[in-house]
Amino acid sequence: RVPVLILSFFQHALNSGVRRYHVAPVLCQRAKVAMSHFEPNEYINYEKLEKNINIVRKRLDRPLTLSEKIVYGHLDDPAKQEIERGKTYLRLRPDRVAMQDATAQMAMLQFISSGLPKVAVPSTIHCDHLIEAQSGGEKDLQRAKDINKEVYNFLSTAGAKYGVGFWKPGSGIIHQIILENYSYPGVMLIGTDSHTPNGGGLGGICIGVGGADAVDVMAGIPWELKCPKVIGVKLTGKLSGWTSPKDVILKVAGILTVKGGTGAIIEYHGPGVDSISCTGMATICNMGAEIGATTSIFPYNERMKKYLGKTGRADIAALADEFKQHLVPDSGCQYDQVIEINLSELKPHINGPFTPDLAHPVSDIGAVAEKEGWPVDIRVGLIGSCTNSSYEDMGRSAAVAKQALAHGLKCKSKFTITPGSEQIRATIERDGYAKVLRDVGGLVLANACGPCIGQWDRKDIKKGEKNTIVTSYNRNFTGRNDANPETHAFVTSPEIVTALSIAGTLKFNPETDYLTGADGKKFKLEAPDADELPKLEFDPGQDTYQYPPKDGSGQHVDVSPTSQRLQLLEPFDKWDGKDLEDMLILIKVKGKCTTDHISAAGPWLKFRGHLDNISNNLLIGAINIENGKANSVRNALTQEFGPVPDTARYYKKMGVKWAVVGDENYGEGSSREHAALEPRHLGGRVIITKSFARIHETNLKKQGLLPLTFADPADYNKIHPVDKLSIVGLKDFAPGKPLKCIIKHPNGSQETIMLNHTFNESQIEWFRAGSALNRMKELQQKSS
């Protein structure tokens, strides 16, 4: 590759009027930069991005936001694609795919079922979800390797056969690995995890999807996404003191709520952006998943360039500099909504419990907790996770811990540390951060999701015991971390978690309150300061990456027919061409129903590759409006109450179709496509709600279900759990055309309500074929 200085010389010559043909070959050669050093023959194609942007800009005749540039820059047909924010469906060509091990099982099983020989775009598998936190890093990792040997072997051999890179257990969390190795300014990456937007911290459009969407991209099929609206968050001022990047998204979550970003990309801009590190920007983008946003993004700047250089990608930064005009928003671009935050005035925040959008200043949380009856004593503080496990995060936490140690103090609460990657673990060990965090009472866990995803063998409380934990994680839904519905989980920055863990109480405000040292003297913690990147190079640690062979055709992928962890997929049945008549209601859900409620994680993660086994957790966390209980529904055929999955299986056995009725933002949270696969597998046909979270709605469509919304949300109250429902008008099913729902009450009366949908023509074909995968096979057969 041509060195940067030579490139600068030629660029200067070009700008000075030297004839273009003298420098074009050199610039062309310089532009040949690999997307990742793990894929030296897969190149960044900014020229195509630029060409597409220019086509669209000419068509729309207006300035473009950064989000629009990158999204429209990946259009399959930029000249003809209909573009209207919030309405039209875009056909896109993402650059790459990433999958974590829990979702990769089903994604790879679907890809195998497709019959294709190899993935069409660079793709990776990351083993991070199946490692349970118990004793500490090395022991927990070895235990996970033993317990999950069959699954890891499947993913490893499937990756080798189909051309997918494989990051072994212990590598780290998918989103940190992506930031370190795969994300870059202008990339479009889709990942089978809702926190894929983490990559927006490096200026990419990184979107969380279900496994079936990933299969489309891996199969080389244009991927569909409803044209996002764009919410601008203008940042002014400068971060300082105890205020961290995490506080930006905690504040935004409080403003927009868990559904305020649905159907939109959150685009940060303004002078305040430059006061945030690259990994800090990633933290903000990561937790954008909690407000329902399609993704979040920051414009390319010097902080990103610095991070790219430190992670061995200076060549990408140099290329991005050339194309920078396409990696920042146009002057005068218009946002659908604008929020302004002055970072100089922003205070440290803590959100929760039970929902990530319940925002409180740290200074207020003690009084609020006492008023609400929340436990103020903190049992456990947990730092790390895909949201906050960077070198800077660990450094700021260590800076707080050092002060406590200097005064003879350790954490009053239990304290755990989760490094985001093997590279972070090795580097904080080398630079002494890990020792400091251990000395203050911390336990360093494996490089994995651990307690954040519910992989926590917690022993310090009994289930049902009311208690409080504070974390630097992203999500704090009921029972998510430890399966205890009485655990009050709060989300904040790593340094605030560390300070609160030292104090042991929510009533401590590190900005104003004092601690008492071992010598009896009072002292106040100073605001932490730490390097955003290590002074030395990152220590890569152990080599944990498996390259796919050039030819994997001879590789054998073994799935035992008697396995309890893996199960080959059978195609779902096709639509019979008739209306869906007299469906029973499996459950009418009351209130919040996340994908954790629909398909729990934690101990159920081990069945992610076995559809029938994992279907035993279907909707076990959802609250039944009929009796106010979880996992207790009336069997309409026997009139007995029983578990939701058992009732669904009974209906399936009897050949009875069923529906679910839900509330607002149904399916928020994780990208978990099992929450769509399970109801389909057990005989479900329709999910009717007031509104859906984006990823879940798409997942339902992909599996041949009908996600429908009440034309009048008040009609939710017209349906009772004992009613029967008929969906009428499916023979004329068409985009934008409402469907009728006939509600039959037990007394013989009936009424009709209208239901809306967001299906386009191709998605209607998914329904008719039985699933998107079935439709893919139909098209393959026609083309062959």
C-alpha positions in Angstrom: 0.0 0.0 0.0 1.2 3.5 -0.7 2.4 5.3 2.4 0.2 8.1 3.7 3.0 10.7 3.0 3.2 9.7 -0.6 -0.6 9.7 -0.9 -0.6 13.3 0.6 1.9 14.4 -2.0 -0.2 13.1 -4.9 -3.4 14.5 -3.4 -1.7 17.9 -3.1 -0.6 17.6 -6.7 -4.1 16.7 -7.7 -5.5 19.7 -5.9 -2.8 21.9 -7.5 -4.0 21.1 -11.0 -1.7 18.3 -12.1 -3.3 16.2 -14.7 -5.6 13.6 -13.2 -4.4 10.6 -15.1 -1.0 10.8 -13.4 -2.4 10.2 -9.9 -5.5 8.1 -10.6 -3.6 4.8 -10.6 -2.0 5.6 -7.3 -5.3 6.7 -5.6 -6.9 3.6 -7.0 -4.2 1.4 -5.5 -4.4 3.3 -2.2 -8.1 2.7 -2.0 -7.6 -1.1 -1.9 -7.8 -1.4 1.9 -9.1 -4.5 3.6 -12.2 -4.3 5.8 -10.3 -6.4 8.4 -6.9 -7.9 8.7 -8.7 -11.2 9.2 -10.1 -10.9 5.6 -7.2 -9.5 3.5 -9.1 -10.0 0.3 -12.3 -8.3 1.2 -12.0 -4.5 0.5 -13.7 -1.4 1.7 -15.6 0.1 -1.2 -16.0 3.8 -0.6 -16.2 4.4 -4.3 -19.5 2.5 -4.5 -20.8 4.3 -1.4 -19.9 7.6 -3.0 -21.5 6.7 -6.3 -24.8 5.6 -4.6 -24.9 8.7 -2.4 -24.5 11.0 -5.5 -27.3 9.2 -7.3 -29.7 9.6 -4.3 -28.7 13.1 -3.6 -29.4 14.1 -7.2 -32.8 12.4 -7.0 -33.8 13.8 -3.6 -32.2 17.2 -4.3 -31.6 18.0 -0.6 -28.8 17.7 2.0 -28.5 14.3 3.6 -28.0 13.2 7.1 -25.1 10.9 7.9 -27.5 8.0 8.5 -29.1 8.6 5.1 -25.7 8.7 3.4 -24.6 5.3 4.7 -28.0 3.6 4.4 -28.8 4.9 0.9 -25.2 4.3 0.0 -25.9 0.6 0.4 -29.1 0.5 -1.7 -29.4 -2.4 -4.1 -30.8 -0.1 -6.8 -30.2 3.6 -5.8 -31.6 4.9 -9.1 -35.0 3.3 -8.8 -35.5 2.6 -5.1 -38.5 4.5 -3.7 -37.3 6.5 -0.7 -39.6 8.0 2.0 -38.6 8.1 5.6 -40.8 6.0 7.8 -42.8 4.5 4.9 -41.1 2.7 2.1 -39.1 -0.5 2.4 -35.5 -0.3 1.3 -33.6 -3.1 -0.4 -30.0 -3.0 1.0 -26.7 -4.7 0.5 -24.9 -4.9 3.9 -21.1 -5.3 3.9 -21.0 -8.1 6.5 -22.8 -10.2 9.2 -21.9 -11.0 12.8 -23.6 -13.6 15.0 -23.2 -14.4 18.7 -23.2 -18.1 19.7 -26.7 -18.2 21.1 -28.4 -16.8 18.0 -25.8 -18.2 15.6 -27.1 -21.7 16.2 -30.5 -21.0 14.8 -29.1 -18.7 12.1 -26.7 -21.4 10.9 -29.4 -24.1 11.1 -31.5 -21.9 8.8 -28.5 -21.3 6.5 -27.9 -25.1 6.3 -31.6 -25.6 5.5 -31.3 -23.1 2.6 -29.0 -25.5 0.7 -26.4 -22.8 -0.2 -22.7 -23.9 -0.2 -21.1 -20.7 1.2 -21.9 -17.3 2.7 -21.9 -14.5 0.2 -20.5 -11.8 2.5 -17.9 -11.8 5.2 -19.5 -13.3 8.3 -18.4 -14.2 11.9 -19.5 -16.2 14.9 -18.7 -15.0 18.4 -18.9 -17.4 21.4 -19.9 -15.1 24.3 -23.4 -15.9 25.6 -23.0 -19.4 27.0 -20.4 -18.8 29.7 -22.0 -18.7 33.1 -20.5 -16.5 35.8 -19.7 -18.6 38.9 -16.2 -18.8 40.3 -14.1 -16.5 38.0 -12.7 -16.2 34.6 -10.6 -19.3 33.9 -12.7 -21.8 35.8 -15.9 -20.5 34.3 -14.5 -20.6 30.8 -13.3 -24.2 31.2 -16.6 -25.2 32.6 -18.4 -23.6 29.7 -16.2 -25.4 27.2 -17.0 -28.7 28.8 -20.8 -28.1 29.1 -21.2 -26.6 25.6 -18.7 -28.8 23.7 -21.4 -30.0 21.3 -22.6 -26.5 20.5 -19.2 -25.1 20.1 -18.2 -28.0 17.8 -21.3 -27.4 15.7 -20.6 -23.7 15.3 -16.9 -24.3 14.6 -17.5 -26.9 11.9 -20.5 -25.0 10.4 -18.3 -21.9 10.2 -15.6 -23.9 8.5 -17.9 -25.5 6.0 -19.8 -22.3 5.0 -16.9 -19.8 5.1 -17.7 -18.1 8.5 -15.0 -16.9 10.8 -15.2 -18.4 14.3 -14.2 -16.6 17.5 -13.7 -19.2 20.2 -15.1 -19.0 23.7 -13.0 -16.6 25.8 -12.5 -14.3 22.8 -14.8 -11.7 24.3 -18.2 -10.1 23.7 -19.3 -9.8 20.1 -19.8 -6.1 20.1 -16.4 -5.3 21.6 -14.8 -7.7 19.0 -16.6 -5.9 16.2 -15.4 -2.5 17.4 -11.8 -3.7 17.7 -11.7 -5.6 14.4 -14.7 -5.1 12.0 -16.5 -1.9 12.3 -15.3 1.1 10.4 -16.7 4.5 9.2 -19.4 3.9 6.6 -19.8 0.2 7.0 -23.2 -1.4 7.0 -23.1 -4.4 9.3 -26.0 -6.5 10.6 -25.7 -8.6 13.7 -28.0 -11.2 15.4 -28.0 -9.3 18.6 -29.9 -6.2 19.6 -26.8 -4.3 20.7 -25.1 -4.5 17.3 -25.5 -0.6 17.1 -22.4 -0.5 19.3 -20.5 -0.2 16.0 -22.0 3.2 15.5 -19.3 4.4 17.8 -16.9 3.9 14.8 -19.2 5.7 12.4 -20.9 2.6 11.0 -24.6 1.7 10.4 -24.7 -1.5 12.5 -28.2 -2.9 13.0 -29.5 -5.8 15.2 -31.6 -8.4 13.4 -33.0 -11.9 13.8 -31.2 -14.9 12.4 -33.5 -15.1 9.3 -32.5 -11.6 8.3 -28.8 -12.6 8.7 -29.5 -15.7 6.5 -30.8 -13.4 3.7 -27.6 -11.3 3.7 -25.4 -14.4 4.0 -27.3 -15.8 1.0 -26.6 -12.7 -1.1 -30.3 -11.6 -1.1 -31.1 -7.9 -0.7 -32.1 -7.2 2.9 -35.2 -5.2 3.5 -35.5 -2.4 6.1 -38.3 0.1 6.5 -36.7 3.5 5.5 -35.8 4.9 9.0 -36.7 8.3 10.2 -33.7 10.2 11.7 -33.7 11.7 15.2 -30.9 14.1 15.7 -29.3 14.5 19.1 -27.2 17.7 19.2 -24.5 17.7 21.8 -23.0 20.9 23.0 -20.6 21.6 25.8 -18.0 19.1 27.1 -18.0 16.1 29.4 -16.2 16.5 32.6 -15.9 15.2 36.2 -18.1 12.3 37.1 -20.3 12.6 34.0 -19.5 10.0 31.4 -20.7 8.9 27.9 -23.1 6.5 29.6 -25.0 9.5 31.1 -25.7 10.8 27.6 -27.8 7.7 26.6 -29.3 7.3 30.1 -30.6 10.9 29.7 -31.8 10.2 26.1 -33.6 7.0 27.3 -35.4 9.1 29.9 -36.5 11.5 27.2 -37.5 9.1 24.5 -38.5 6.1 26.6 -38.2 2.5 25.5 -40.2 3.0 22.4 -39.4 6.6 21.4 -36.7 5.6 18.9 -38.8 2.9 17.2 -38.4 3.2 13.4 -35.6 5.8 13.6 -31.9 6.1 13.6 -30.4 8.2 16.4 -27.8 10.5 14.9 -25.5 12.4 17.3 -23.9 15.6 16.1 -22.7 19.0 17.3 -19.6 20.3 18.9 -19.9 18.2 22.0 -19.2 15.0 20.0 -15.5 15.7 20.1 -15.3 15.5 23.9 -16.3 11.8 23.8 -13.9 9.0 23.1 -14.5 6.5 20.4 -15.4 3.7 22.9 -17.6 6.2 24.7 -19.5 6.8 21.5 -19.9 3.1 21.2 -21.4 2.9 24.7 -24.0 5.5 23.7 -24.8 3.7 20.5 -24.9 0.3 22.2 -27.7 1.3 24.6 -29.7 3.0 21.8 -31.3 -0.5 21.6 -33.1 0.4 24.8 -35.1 3.1 23.2 -36.1 0.9 20.3 -33.9 2.7 17.7 -33.0 1.0 14.5 -29.4 2.0 15.3 -27.4 5.0 16.4 -24.4 6.7 14.9 -21.7 9.3 15.3 -19.9 11.2 12.6 -16.3 10.3 11.7 -13.8 12.4 13.7 -10.3 12.4 15.2 -11.3 10.3 18.2 -12.4 7.5 15.8 -9.2 7.9 13.8 -7.1 7.6 17.0 -8.9 4.4 17.9 -8.5 2.9 14.5 -4.8 3.6 14.7 -4.4 2.1 18.1 -6.3 -1.1 17.0 -4.0 -1.6 14.0 -6.2 0.0 11.3 -4.4 3.2 10.4 -4.8 2.4 6.8 -8.6 2.4 7.2 -8.4 5.8 8.9 -6.3 7.2 6.1 -8.8 6.0 3.5 -11.7 7.4 5.6 -10.0 10.8 5.6 -10.1 10.8 1.8 -13.9 10.1 1.8 -14.7 12.1 5.0 -17.3 14.2 3.2 -19.5 11.1 3.0 -18.9 10.1 6.6 -20.4 13.2 8.2 -23.8 14.8 7.7 -24.4 17.5 5.1 -24.7 21.0 6.2 -28.4 22.0 6.5 -29.7 18.4 6.6 -33.1 18.0 8.3 -33.9 15.6 11.2 -37.4 14.3 12.0 -36.9 15.4 15.6 -34.0 17.1 17.4 -33.0 16.8 21.0 -30.3 19.0 22.4 -28.1 18.1 25.4 -25.5 20.4 27.0 -22.8 18.0 28.2 -21.4 20.7 30.5 -24.6 20.7 32.4 -25.3 16.9 32.2 -25.2 15.2 35.6 -24.4 11.5 36.4 -27.5 9.3 36.0 -28.7 6.0 37.2 -31.7 4.3 35.5 -34.2 1.8 36.9 -35.3 -0.4 38.4 -37.1 -2.9 36.0 -36.8 -0.7 32.9 -33.9 1.2 31.3 -35.7 4.4 30.7 -36.6 5.3 34.3 -33.9 8.0 34.6 -32.7 9.6 37.8 -29.7 11.8 38.6 -27.4 9.9 40.9 -27.9 12.8 43.4 -31.6 11.9 43.7 -31.7 8.1 43.6 -31.3 7.5 47.4 -34.3 9.7 48.3 -36.3 8.3 45.4 -35.5 4.7 46.5 -36.5 5.3 50.1 -39.8 6.9 48.9 -40.6 4.0 46.6 -39.6 1.3 49.0 -36.7 0.1 46.9 -33.8 -1.5 48.8 -31.1 1.1 49.2 -28.4 -1.4 50.3 -26.5 -2.6 47.3 -25.8 -6.4 47.3 -23.7 -6.5 44.1 -22.1 -4.0 41.8 -21.2 -5.3 38.3 -19.1 -3.5 35.8 -18.2 -4.5 32.2 -20.6 -5.9 29.5 -20.8 -5.1 25.9 -21.8 -1.5 26.8 -19.0 -0.5 29.2 -15.9 -2.7 29.1 -13.4 -0.6 27.2 -9.9 0.2 28.4 -11.1 3.7 29.4 -14.1 2.3 31.4 -11.8 -0.1 33.3 -9.3 2.8 33.9 -11.9 5.1 35.3 -13.2 2.4 37.6 -9.7 1.6 38.7 -9.1 5.3 39.4 -12.0 5.3 41.8 -10.8 2.0 43.4 -7.3 3.3 43.9 -8.6 6.2 46.0 -10.6 3.8 48.3 -7.6 1.6 48.7 -5.4 4.5 49.6 -7.7 5.1 52.5 -7.8 1.5 53.5 -11.3 0.7 52.1 -12.7 -2.1 50.0 -16.1 -2.6 48.5 -19.0 -3.1 50.9 -21.0 -4.7 48.2 -19.9 -7.7 46.2 -18.1 -6.5 43.0 -17.6 -8.2 39.6 -15.6 -7.1 36.5 -16.3 -8.4 33.0 -13.7 -7.6 30.4 -15.2 -7.0 27.0 -12.6 -9.0 25.1 -9.4 -11.0 25.4 -7.5 -7.9 24.2 -9.0 -5.8 27.0 -8.4 -8.5 29.6 -4.8 -8.9 28.7 -4.2 -5.2 28.5 -5.8 -4.3 31.9 -3.8 -7.2 33.4 -0.6 -5.8 32.0 -1.3 -2.2 33.0 -2.4 -3.1 36.5 -6.1 -2.1 36.4 -7.2 -5.7 37.0 -5.0 -6.0 40.1 -6.5 -2.7 41.5 -10.0 -3.9 40.9 -9.3 -7.2 42.6 -7.6 -5.5 45.5 -10.7 -3.4 46.2 -12.7 -6.7 46.4 -13.6 -7.4 42.8 -13.9 -10.8 41.0 -12.8 -10.8 37.4 -15.1 -12.9 35.3 -14.6 -14.4 31.9 -14.6 -12.4 28.7 -18.3 -13.0 28.0 -21.8 -11.6 28.5 -22.2 -13.4 31.9 -24.7 -11.7 34.3 -25.8 -9.1 31.7 -27.6 -11.9 29.7 -28.6 -13.8 32.8 -25.6 -16.2 32.8 -25.1 -15.8 36.6 -25.0 -18.6 39.1 -25.9 -16.2 41.9 -25.6 -17.6 45.4 -25.8 -14.6 47.8 -29.6 -14.4 47.8 -32.6 -16.7 47.5 -35.1 -16.4 44.7 -37.9 -14.0 45.8 -35.6 -12.1 48.1 -36.0 -8.3 47.6 -32.6 -6.7 46.9 -30.7 -4.1 44.8 -27.9 -4.5 42.3 -26.2 -1.7 40.3 -24.6 -2.5 36.9 -22.9 -0.8 34.0 -25.0 -3.0 31.7 -27.7 -1.9 29.3 -30.8 -3.7 30.2 -32.5 -4.3 33.5 -35.9 -5.9 32.9 -37.4 -8.0 35.7 -35.4 -11.1 36.4 -33.0 -10.5 33.5 -29.7 -10.7 35.4 -30.4 -13.4 38.0 -33.9 -14.8 37.3 -35.1 -13.2 40.5 -38.2 -11.0 39.9 -37.4 -9.2 43.2 -34.0 -8.0 42.2 -34.1 -4.2 41.6 -31.4 -3.7 38.9 -30.1 -0.2 38.2 -28.0 0.8 35.2 -25.3 3.5 35.4 -21.6 4.1 34.4 -18.8 1.8 35.6 -17.2 4.5 37.8 -20.5 5.2 39.5 -21.0 1.4 40.0 -17.6 1.3 41.6 -18.2 4.2 43.9 -21.6 2.9 45.0 -20.1 -0.6 45.6 -17.5 1.0 47.8 -20.2 2.9 49.8 -22.6 0.0 49.7 -25.7 2.1 49.3 -27.8 4.0 46.8 -27.8 6.9 49.2 -24.2 7.8 48.4 -23.5 10.6 45.9 -19.8 10.6 45.0 -20.0 14.2 43.8 -20.8 15.6 47.3 -20.7 12.9 49.9 -17.8 11.7 52.1 -16.5 8.3 53.0 -14.8 7.3 56.2 -11.3 5.8 55.8 -9.8 3.0 57.8 -8.1 5.7 60.0 -11.5 7.2 60.8 -10.9 10.3 58.7 -13.5 11.4 56.2 -12.5 11.9 52.6 -14.3 12.6 49.3 -13.6 10.7 46.1 -12.2 12.8 43.3 -13.7 12.5 39.8 -11.9 9.7 38.0 -9.5 10.4 35.1 -8.0 7.7 32.9 -6.5 7.3 29.4 -9.0 6.5 26.7 -6.4 4.2 25.1 -3.3 2.5 26.5 0.0 4.3 26.2 1.6 1.1 24.9 0.0 -1.0 22.2 -3.0 -3.2 23.1 -1.9 -6.6 24.3 -3.8 -9.1 22.1 -3.7 -11.9 24.6 -4.3 -15.4 23.5 -5.1 -16.1 19.8 -8.8 -17.2 19.8 -9.7 -16.8 16.1 -10.4 -19.7 13.7 -10.0 -18.7 10.0 -12.5 -20.5 7.7 -10.6 -22.7 5.2 -10.5 -21.6 1.5 -12.5 -24.7 0.6 -14.8 -26.1 3.3 -16.8 -28.4 1.1 -15.3 -31.5 2.7 -16.1 -30.3 6.2 -18.7 -32.4 8.0 -21.2 -30.7 10.3 -22.7 -33.2 12.7 -26.2 -32.8 14.4 -27.2 -35.9 16.3 -30.9 -36.8 16.0 -30.9 -37.6 19.7 -29.2 -34.3 20.7 -30.9 -32.2 23.4 -29.0 -29.1 22.3 -29.3 -29.1 18.5 -32.1 -30.0 16.2 -32.2 -29.7 12.4 -35.2 -27.6 11.2 -38.3 -28.8 9.5 -40.1 -26.3 7.1 -43.1 -24.6 8.5 -46.4 -25.4 6.8 -47.6 -23.1 4.0 -50.7 -20.9 4.3 -53.7 -22.9 3.1 -55.3 -20.0 1.3 -58.1 -19.5 3.8 -59.0 -17.0 6.4 -57.9 -17.8 10.0 -61.2 -18.7 11.7 -62.1 -19.3 15.3 -58.7 -19.1 16.8 -58.3 -19.5 20.5 -56.5 -16.9 22.5 -53.4 -18.5 24.2 -52.9 -15.5 26.4 -53.9 -11.8 26.5 -50.8 -10.1 27.9 -51.0 -7.3 30.4 -48.4 -4.6 30.3 -44.7 -4.9 29.3 -43.8 -8.0 27.3 -40.2 -8.0 26.2 -38.5 -10.8 24.3 -37.2 -11.9 27.7 -40.8 -12.5 28.7 -41.6 -14.3 25.5 -38.4 -16.5 25.4 -36.3 -16.2 28.5 -32.5 -16.3 28.4 -30.4 -17.5 31.4 -30.6 -21.3 31.8 -32.6 -21.5 28.6 -29.7 -20.3 26.4 -28.5 -23.9 26.3 -31.4 -24.9 24.1 -31.0 -22.1 21.5 -30.2 -24.7 18.9 -33.1 -27.0 19.7 -36.4 -25.4 18.7 -38.7 -28.0 20.4 -36.8 -27.9 23.7 -36.5 -24.1 24.0 -40.2 -23.8 23.1 -40.9 -25.0 26.7 -40.2 -21.4 27.8 -42.8 -19.8 25.5 -44.3 -16.7 27.2 -43.6 -18.0 30.7 -42.7 -14.5 31.8 -45.7 -12.7 30.4 -48.5 -11.6 32.7 -51.9 -13.1 31.9 -54.6 -10.3 32.2 -57.2 -12.9 33.3 -55.5 -13.8 36.6 -52.6 -11.4 36.9 -50.2 -14.4 36.9 -47.2 -15.4 34.9 -47.2 -18.8 33.1 -50.8 -19.6 34.1 -53.4 -19.5 31.3 -56.8 -21.1 30.9 -57.0 -24.0 28.5 -60.1 -23.1 26.5 -60.7 -26.8 25.7 -60.5 -28.2 29.2 -61.1 -25.1 31.2 -58.1 -25.9 33.4 -55.3 -23.4 34.1 -51.8 -24.5 33.3 -48.4 -23.3 31.9 -48.4 -21.4 28.7 -46.2 -23.8 26.7 -48.2 -26.8 27.8 -51.4 -25.2 26.7 -50.0 -24.2 23.4 -48.8 -27.8 22.8 -52.2 -29.1 23.7 -53.9 -26.8 21.1 -51.3 -27.9 18.5 -52.0 -31.6 19.3 -55.7 -30.9 18.9 -55.2 -29.1 15.6 -56.4 -25.8 16.9 -54.9 -22.5 15.8 -54.3 -19.8 18.4 -53.4 -16.1 18.7 -51.7 -13.9 21.3 -53.0 -10.4 22.2 -50.4 -8.0 23.5 -50.0 -4.4 24.8 -47.7 -1.6 23.8 -44.2 -2.1 22.3 -44.6 -5.9 22.3 -41.3 -7.7 21.9 -39.0 -4.9 23.0 -35.4 -5.7 24.0 -33.3 -8.5 22.5 -33.3 -9.4 18.9 -34.2 -12.9 20.0 -35.8 -14.6 17.0 -36.7 -17.6 19.2 -39.5 -15.3 20.5 -41.0 -15.7 16.9 -39.9 -19.2 16.2 -41.5 -20.7 19.3 -45.1 -19.5 18.8 -44.9 -20.6 15.2 -43.5 -24.0 16.1 -46.3 -24.5 18.7 -49.1 -23.6 16.4 -49.5 -19.9 16.7 -50.7 -17.9 13.8 -51.4 -14.3 14.8 -50.0 -11.8 17.3 -52.3 -8.7 17.8 -50.9 -5.8 19.8 -51.2 -2.0 20.3 -47.6 -1.7 18.8 -44.5 -3.8 18.1 -40.8 -3.3 18.6 -39.1 -3.3 15.2 -36.9 -6.4 15.3 -39.6 -8.6 16.8 -42.2 -7.5 14.3 -39.8 -8.4 11.5 -38.9 -11.7 13.1 -42.6 -12.7 13.3 -43.0 -11.9 9.6 -40.0 -14.0 8.7 -41.4 -17.1 10.4 -44.8 -16.8 8.7 -46.8 -15.3 11.5 -49.1 -12.3 11.2 -48.1 -9.4 13.5 -51.1 -7.1 13.4 -51.9 -3.9 15.3 -55.2 -2.5 16.5 -56.4 0.3 14.2 -57.9 1.8 17.4 -55.7 0.9 20.4 -58.8 1.0 22.6 -60.0 -2.2 20.9 -57.5 -4.1 23.0 -60.1 -3.8 25.7 -62.8 -5.5 23.5 -61.0 -8.8 23.4 -61.2 -11.2 26.3 -59.1 -14.3 26.9 -62.2 -16.5 26.5 -63.1 -15.1 23.1 -62.5 -16.6 19.6 -60.9 -14.6 16.9 -61.2 -14.8 13.1 -58.9 -12.8 10.7 -60.9 -12.1 7.6 -59.6 -10.8 4.2 -56.4 -12.8 3.8 -57.3 -13.8 0.2 -57.0 -10.1 -0.7 -54.0 -9.5 1.7 -52.2 -6.5 0.3 -49.8 -3.7 1.5 -51.6 -0.9 3.3 -54.9 -2.7 3.3 -56.3 -3.3 6.8 -57.6 -6.7 7.8 -60.9 -7.4 9.7 -61.0 -9.3 13.0 -64.2 -10.8 14.1 -64.4 -11.3 17.9 -66.8 -14.1 19.0 -67.8 -13.9 22.6 -68.9 -17.0 24.6 -72.5 -15.7 24.8 -72.8 -15.9 21.1 -72.5 -12.2 20.3 -69.7 -10.9 18.1 -68.2 -7.7 16.9 -65.7 -6.6 14.2 -62.6 -4.5 14.6 -60.0 -3.4 12.1 -56.3 -4.4 12.3 -53.4 -2.7 10.6 -50.2 -4.3 9.3 -46.9 -3.2 7.8 -46.4 -6.0 5.3 -45.0 -5.2 1.8 -45.4 -7.5 -1.2 -42.4 -9.6 -0.5 -43.3 -10.0 3.1 -46.8 -11.2 2.2 -45.0 -13.9 0.1 -43.2 -15.0 3.3 -46.6 -15.5 4.9 -48.0 -17.4 1.9 -45.0 -19.6 1.7 -45.0 -20.3 5.4 -41.8 -18.5 6.2 -39.1 -16.3 4.6 -36.8 -19.4 4.4 -39.5 -21.4 2.6 -39.9 -18.5 0.1 -36.1 -18.4 -0.5 -36.2 -22.1 -1.4 -39.1 -21.5 -3.7 -37.2 -18.8 -5.6 -34.1 -21.0 -5.7 -36.1 -23.8 -7.3 -37.6 -21.4 -9.9 -34.2 -20.0 -10.8 -32.6 -23.4 -11.2 
